[in-house]
C-alpha cells in the first residue's frame, strides 16, 4: 500500500461524502449524516501518515485500497 499525506486523505473523504465538522489543532474531524463514527485525520503539512493509522482511517471511511 502506498502511504499518503493527511491532506490527500481529507480530499478523498470529502469526495466520499464526509463533511468537515471542525478543526482542532492539526486534526480535521469528519462526519457523515447517519453514521455515528467520527474520523480524526492528523494533517501535518505534507508528511505521510503511518501505514497502520492510514489503514485504520481508510477502514472507518470505507475507502478501498485501490482508490488511491
Secondary structure, 3 states (H helix, E strand, C coil): CCCCEHHHHHHHHHHCCCEEEEEECCEEEEEECCEEEEEEEECCCCCECCHHHHHHHHHHCCCCHHHC
